[in-house]
Amino acid sequence: MSALYRRVFGIGLQDTFVYRWNFLLRSLFSLIPLLGTVAVWKAVCESGQGLPGYSFSAMVFYFVGVLLVENLASPTEDEWRIAAEIREGQISAILTKPLDYLAYRLTLFFAYRFLYSIVTLPVLGVVLWAFANHLEWPQHLMTWLWFSLAVCGSALIQFFIAYALAMLAFWILEVSTLIFILYSFEYFLSGHVFPLDLLSPKMQEVLHWLPFPYELFFPVQILLERLDFKSMVEGFLIQLMWVCITFGLAKFLWMRGVRKYQAVGG
């Protein structure tokens, strides 16, 4: 079976390589929101009001970290592709093969992320060069290991959520509205717009138990070395909990959906 999924990984690389220029252009245009965000926070920091625990350089490093984690872990239209396969009956070909559909899509997801990250490396290099004066890289080598583990956990949570949303195509003809609603919450509550520790303590306590902070905010906080060991271990345990919950939800919706699925025609 491992040879089979290695072949699937290779197919995913070939499929993704076709869209390499799309990925590069998307990455280039992602610099525009980054530059706008940096300009806004520069104005805030220079207004004299200050930010608790964040200098302007720390804020720039935070958003560069967000861009890095996003490139490494965030799905690229996986939910749309899965939903389309269900809606158009393409999964019939998968159901007749000795493949676990979740493992199949997860392998393709990692292939997409691998090639996407390589294609967008030049753009990321430009960002790191442009903001080099504001970046304070981790002082401890182990930080990179913890950061890598947190990024892996983030990728799994985001993929399983996307997969579970796509499974709704078994019951709903068009799932785009639900996807946009959930991603609106993800965009704000994952730390994409601002560091979540700027929120009130009560709001932070609520978010602490939701999956969204562990998609972006938690890995970036590790990269910035803003967490002590106890907080980091607790964060990893909660992230692992959400990986298991979202995985279970994805499997449950697949099993229920396949029972409902009907393919018509030859």
Secondary structure as GFF3:
##gff-version 3
##sequence-region A 1 266
A	DSSP	alpha_helix	2	17	.	.	.	ID=ss1
A	DSSP	alpha_helix	20	29	.	.	.	ID=ss2
A	DSSP	alpha_helix	31	46	.	.	.	ID=ss3
A	DSSP	alpha_helix	56	73	.	.	.	ID=ss4
A	DSSP	alpha_helix	78	87	.	.	.	ID=ss5
A	DSSP	alpha_helix	91	95	.	.	.	ID=ss6
A	DSSP	alpha_helix	101	119	.	.	.	ID=ss7
A	DSSP	alpha_helix	121	130	.	.	.	ID=ss8
A	DSSP	three_ten_helix	132	134	.	.	.	ID=ss9
A	DSSP	alpha_helix	141	167	.	.	.	ID=ss10
A	DSSP	three_ten_helix	168	170	.	.	.	ID=ss11
A	DSSP	alpha_helix	176	189	.	.	.	ID=ss12
A	DSSP	three_ten_helix	196	198	.	.	.	ID=ss13
A	DSSP	alpha_helix	201	207	.	.	.	ID=ss14
A	DSSP	three_ten_helix	212	214	.	.	.	ID=ss15
A	DSSP	alpha_helix	217	223	.	.	.	ID=ss16
A	DSSP	alpha_helix	229	260	.	.	.	ID=ss17
###
